[in-house]
Amino acid sequence: MPPSSRPVVRRLALADLAVVALAANHLMSSAGAALAAVPTVYASPSGTGTACSAAQPCSLSAAQAQVRSLSASMQADVVVQLADGTYRQSAPPSR
């Protein structure tokens, strides 16, 4: 390759790299938006109530009920975050 054509090749390679970087940035922001839309239910061994939020986690049975209520209109996965601890149940989960 003659020396005069090298800068053109280098400019094309940099332009291709910029296009790939822009596409990757778009994919990452789209994936971030998709992840933000995923419903998350929080449960804790000592959880109470039915909020099932990070600030007020609910019990395992309340989390199960909330997931079941969400599943009728599901458009994406539902994430259930379980806090560390031992989850003791007095009876098997209902179906």
N, CA, C and O of each residue as an XYZ file, in Angstrom:
380
protein
N       0.846     -1.169      0.000
C       0.000      0.000      0.000
C       0.893      1.234      0.000
O       1.795      1.347      0.830
N       0.649      2.160     -0.924
C       1.477      3.373     -0.957
C       1.254      4.212      0.295
O       0.160      4.204      0.859
N       2.286      4.937      0.734
C       2.172      5.749      1.953
C       1.054      6.778      1.893
O       0.501      7.118      2.939
N       0.696      7.290      0.723
C      -0.329      8.327      0.639
C      -1.725      7.795      0.960
O      -2.596      8.581      1.333
N      -1.971      6.481      0.827
C      -3.299      5.939      1.094
C      -3.484      5.536      2.557
O      -4.609      5.264      2.978
N      -2.430      5.494      3.320
C      -2.546      5.091      4.727
C      -3.442      6.009      5.553
O      -4.270      5.493      6.304
N      -3.334      7.327      5.466
C      -4.225      8.179      6.269
C      -5.699      7.963      5.951
O      -6.545      8.049      6.840
N      -6.012      7.682      4.682
C      -7.404      7.437      4.315
C      -7.899      6.176      4.991
O      -9.008      6.154      5.526
N      -7.096      5.125      4.976
C      -7.479      3.867      5.619
C      -7.645      4.081      7.112
O      -8.587      3.563      7.711
N      -6.746      4.836      7.718
C      -6.821      5.104      9.140
C      -8.083      5.900      9.472
O      -8.741      5.620     10.474
N      -8.430      6.896      8.639
C      -9.639      7.679      8.861
C     -10.881      6.808      8.734
O     -11.823      6.948      9.514
N     -10.885      5.905      7.751
C     -12.018      5.006      7.590
C     -12.141      4.082      8.792
O     -13.249      3.831      9.267
N     -11.021      3.573      9.288
C     -11.052      2.689     10.451
C     -11.578      3.436     11.670
O     -12.362      2.880     12.440
N     -11.167      4.677     11.859
C     -11.661      5.473     12.982
C     -13.146      5.771     12.826
O     -13.886      5.767     13.810
N     -13.585      6.029     11.604
C     -15.006      6.271     11.367
C     -15.815      5.014     11.664
O     -16.879      5.092     12.277
N     -15.316      3.852     11.234
C     -16.000      2.585     11.526
C     -16.070      2.359     13.031
O     -17.098      1.927     13.554
N     -14.982      2.651     13.718
C     -14.944      2.486     15.172
C     -15.953      3.408     15.848
O     -16.602      3.013     16.816
N     -16.087      4.629     15.348
C     -17.052      5.567     15.920
C     -18.475      5.075     15.712
O     -19.311      5.216     16.604
N     -18.767      4.498     14.546
C     -20.106      3.961     14.277
C     -20.402      2.802     15.215
O     -21.505      2.702     15.753
N     -19.420      1.923     15.415
C     -19.606      0.790     16.331
C     -19.826      1.297     17.754
O     -20.686      0.776     18.465
N     -19.066      2.301     18.177
C     -19.228      2.845     19.529
C     -20.609      3.473     19.707
O     -21.233      3.306     20.755
N     -21.088      4.192     18.695
C     -22.427      4.784     18.791
C     -23.496      3.706     18.850
O     -24.454      3.829     19.614
N     -23.348      2.650     18.054
C     -24.323      1.558     18.078
C     -24.309      0.859     19.437
O     -25.368      0.535     19.974
N     -23.125      0.624     19.995
C     -23.027     -0.023     21.307
C     -23.655      0.857     22.381
O     -24.331      0.355     23.280
N     -23.437      2.162     22.293
C     -24.032      3.084     23.260
C     -25.553      3.048     23.174
O     -26.234      3.059     24.199
N     -26.086      3.006     21.963
C     -27.533      2.935     21.779
C     -28.094      1.632     22.355
O     -29.126      1.633     23.025
N     -27.397      0.518     22.086
C     -27.854     -0.771     22.619
C     -27.822     -0.781     24.135
O     -28.738     -1.307     24.768
N     -26.777     -0.205     24.733
C     -26.671     -0.194     26.189
C     -27.765      0.678     26.794
O     -28.334      0.319     27.824
N     -28.071      1.822     26.170
C     -29.119      2.670     26.730
C     -30.482      2.024     26.546
O     -31.356      2.185     27.398
N     -30.686      1.292     25.446
C     -31.942      0.565     25.248
C     -32.071     -0.558     26.265
O     -33.149     -0.785     26.813
N     -30.970     -1.263     26.516
C     -30.998     -2.342     27.508
C     -31.248     -1.774     28.896
O     -31.973     -2.377     29.687
N     -30.657     -0.617     29.204
C     -30.893      0.015     30.501
C     -32.346      0.392     30.679
O     -32.907      0.227     31.763
N     -32.960      0.899     29.622
C     -34.379      1.263     29.690
C     -35.231      0.021     29.872
O     -36.206      0.038     30.624
N     -34.871     -1.059     29.187
C     -35.627     -2.303     29.318
C     -35.488     -2.862     30.734
O     -36.459     -3.357     31.306
N     -34.285     -2.784     31.295
C     -34.092     -3.280     32.655
C     -34.840     -2.429     33.663
O     -35.345     -2.946     34.659
N     -34.916     -1.137     33.417
C     -35.631     -0.263     34.338
C     -37.121     -0.584     34.358
O     -37.794     -0.339     35.359
N     -37.640     -1.127     33.265
C     -39.058     -1.419     33.163
C     -39.426     -2.756     33.802
O     -40.611     -3.051     33.957
N     -38.445     -3.564     34.172
C     -38.711     -4.870     34.764
C     -39.239     -4.686     36.187
O     -38.561     -4.085     37.020
N     -40.448     -5.198     36.478
C     -40.961     -5.069     37.841
C     -40.129     -5.900     38.822
O     -39.750     -7.032     38.520
N     -39.853     -5.339     39.977
C     -39.071     -6.028     41.000
C     -39.875     -6.087     42.287
O     -40.418     -5.082     42.745
N     -39.941     -7.273     42.860
C     -40.653     -7.523     44.109
C     -39.598     -7.870     45.152
O     -38.748     -8.726     44.910
N     -39.643     -7.223     46.298
C     -38.653     -7.433     47.356
C     -39.287     -8.176     48.534
O     -40.361     -7.813     49.014
N     -38.594     -9.227     48.987
C     -39.081    -10.000     50.134
C     -37.951    -10.159     51.147
O     -36.770    -10.120     50.803
N     -38.345    -10.336     52.388
C     -37.397    -10.499     53.482
C     -37.997    -11.478     54.488
O     -39.219    -11.540     54.625
N     -37.156    -12.253     55.201
C     -37.689    -13.172     56.215
C     -38.520    -12.441     57.275
O     -39.453    -13.016     57.836
N     -38.185    -11.187     57.547
C     -38.932    -10.425     58.554
C     -39.882     -9.415     57.898
O     -40.388     -8.515     58.568
N     -40.124     -9.563     56.585
C     -40.973     -8.619     55.860
C     -42.421     -8.679     56.303
O     -42.936     -9.732     56.678
N     -43.065     -7.524     56.250
C     -44.481     -7.428     56.595
C     -45.166     -6.538     55.570
O     -44.501     -5.836     54.808
N     -46.451     -6.565     55.550
C     -47.201     -5.691     54.651
C     -47.232     -6.222     53.224
O     -46.829     -7.351     52.946
N     -47.719     -5.377     52.339
C     -47.878     -5.808     50.952
C     -47.176     -4.881     49.962
O     -47.370     -5.015     48.754
N     -46.364     -3.943     50.454
C     -45.688     -3.004     49.555
C     -44.666     -3.727     48.675
O     -44.558     -3.423     47.487
N     -43.932     -4.660     49.227
C     -42.903     -5.440     48.514
C     -41.904     -4.537     47.798
O     -41.456     -4.855     46.696
N     -41.554     -3.406     48.424
C     -40.583     -2.482     47.843
C     -39.231     -2.676     48.534
O     -39.130     -3.391     49.531
N     -38.209     -2.038     47.999
C     -36.884     -2.139     48.605
C     -36.897     -1.552     50.016
O     -36.220     -2.061     50.910
N     -37.665     -0.482     50.214
C     -37.738      0.158     51.531
C     -38.607     -0.631     52.503
O     -38.361     -0.619     53.709
N     -39.625     -1.317     51.980
C     -40.539     -2.091     52.827
C     -40.762     -3.469     52.206
O     -41.802     -3.720     51.597
N     -39.768     -4.371     52.365
C     -39.947     -5.704     51.789
C     -41.094     -6.440     52.469
O     -41.385     -6.213     53.644
N     -41.731     -7.312     51.726
C     -42.868     -8.069     52.268
C     -42.437     -9.503     52.585
O     -41.286     -9.882     52.371
N     -43.361    -10.269     53.087
C     -43.084    -11.682     53.382
C     -43.031    -12.466     52.077
O     -43.418    -11.961     51.023
N     -42.558    -13.677     52.153
C     -42.461    -14.518     50.968
C     -43.841    -14.797     50.380
O     -44.004    -14.790     49.160
N     -44.832    -15.041     51.228
C     -46.177    -15.322     50.717
C     -46.796    -14.075     50.072
O     -47.508    -14.186     49.074
N     -46.528    -12.883     50.636
C     -47.030    -11.650     50.022
C     -46.330    -11.400     48.686
O     -46.961    -10.929     47.740
N     -45.038    -11.708     48.599
C     -44.307    -11.568     47.339
C     -44.892    -12.509     46.288
O     -45.052    -12.130     45.127
N     -45.208    -13.729     46.698
C     -45.818    -14.700     45.783
C     -47.159    -14.164     45.270
O     -47.453    -14.268     44.079
N     -47.960    -13.601     46.151
C     -49.257    -13.058     45.753
C     -49.080    -11.890     44.776
O     -49.823    -11.767     43.803
N     -48.087    -11.037     45.048
C     -47.873     -9.898     44.160
C     -47.406    -10.365     42.781
O     -47.854     -9.828     41.767
N     -46.521    -11.347     42.729
C     -46.059    -11.874     41.440
C     -47.227    -12.485     40.678
O     -47.345    -12.292     39.468
N     -48.077    -13.209     41.363
C     -49.244    -13.803     40.701
C     -50.177    -12.725     40.146
O     -50.769    -12.905     39.082
N     -50.309    -11.617     40.855
C     -51.172    -10.544     40.348
C     -50.540     -9.862     39.142
O     -51.254     -9.385     38.260
N     -49.212     -9.807     39.089
C     -48.518     -9.209     37.955
C     -48.492    -10.122     36.738
O     -48.441     -9.646     35.603
N     -48.525    -11.421     36.966
C     -48.342    -12.367     35.862
C     -49.488    -12.360     34.859
O     -49.297    -12.780     33.717
N     -50.664    -11.898     35.246
C     -51.801    -11.872     34.318
C     -51.554    -10.911     33.155
O     -52.011    -11.156     32.039
N     -50.843     -9.833     33.412
C     -50.604     -8.841     32.366
C     -49.115     -8.700     32.048
O     -48.669     -7.631     31.633
N     -48.351     -9.767     32.238
C     -46.900     -9.703     32.054
C     -46.513     -9.347     30.628
O     -47.037     -9.904     29.664
N     -45.595     -8.417     30.518
C     -44.979     -8.065     29.249
C     -43.492     -8.402     29.278
O     -42.840     -8.433     28.234
N     -42.956     -8.654     30.471
C     -41.536     -8.962     30.644
C     -41.389     -9.807     31.904
O     -42.372    -10.126     32.574
N     -40.169    -10.156     32.209
C     -39.892    -10.927     33.414
C     -40.219    -10.114     34.664
O     -40.251     -8.883     34.634
N     -40.458    -10.823     35.749
C     -40.622    -10.207     37.061
C     -39.436    -10.678     37.891
O     -39.151    -11.874     37.943
N     -38.743     -9.748     38.539
C     -37.590    -10.079     39.366
C     -38.044    -10.108     40.814
O     -38.726     -9.190     41.269
N     -37.671    -11.153     41.543
C     -37.956    -11.242     42.973
C     -36.615    -11.212     43.692
O     -35.790    -12.111     43.532
N     -36.409    -10.159     44.493
C     -35.186    -10.011     45.264
C     -35.439    -10.549     46.665
O     -36.278    -10.022     47.396
N     -34.718    -11.592     47.036
C     -34.853    -12.171     48.375
C     -33.698    -11.689     49.246
O     -32.532    -11.865     48.894
N     -34.023    -11.087     50.372
C     -32.996    -10.654     51.316
C     -32.375    -11.887     51.970
O     -32.999    -12.945     52.048
N     -31.151    -11.735     52.432
C     -30.481    -12.838     53.129
C     -31.279    -13.243     54.358
O     -31.909    -12.411     55.011
N     -31.243    -14.525     54.660
C     -31.907    -15.022     55.854
C     -32.570    -16.357     55.599
O     -32.467    -16.925     54.512
N     -33.245    -16.845     56.607
C     -33.956    -18.117     56.522
C     -35.446    -17.839     56.419
O     -36.022    -17.145     57.257
N     -36.050    -18.379     55.400
C     -37.483    -18.198     55.170
C     -38.200    -19.437     55.693
O     -38.160    -20.492     55.061
N     -38.851    -19.312     56.835
C     -39.572    -20.438     57.432
C     -41.040    -20.333     57.054
O     -41.657    -19.275     57.180
N     -41.586    -21.448     56.590
C     -42.987    -21.492     56.190
C     -43.714    -22.497     57.072
O     -43.176    -23.565     57.365
N     -44.910    -22.174     57.492
C     -45.679    -23.089     58.346
C     -46.428    -24.127     57.504
O     -46.883    -25.144     58.029
N     -46.557    -23.869     56.193
C     -47.245    -24.786     55.301
C     -46.612    -24.650     53.909
O     -45.975    -23.640     53.609
N     -46.790    -25.666     53.068
C     -46.268    -25.551     51.702
C     -46.959    -24.380     50.985
O     -48.090    -24.026     51.318
N     -46.277    -23.789     50.010
C     -46.897    -22.678     49.274
C     -48.150    -23.139     48.539
O     -48.211    -24.258     48.030
N     -49.140    -22.265     48.494
C     -50.369    -22.607     47.777
C     -50.169    -22.438     46.287
O     -49.301    -21.683     45.850
N     -50.959    -23.127     45.522
C     -50.824    -23.025     44.062
C     -51.891    -22.214     43.500
O     -51.942    -22.017     42.286
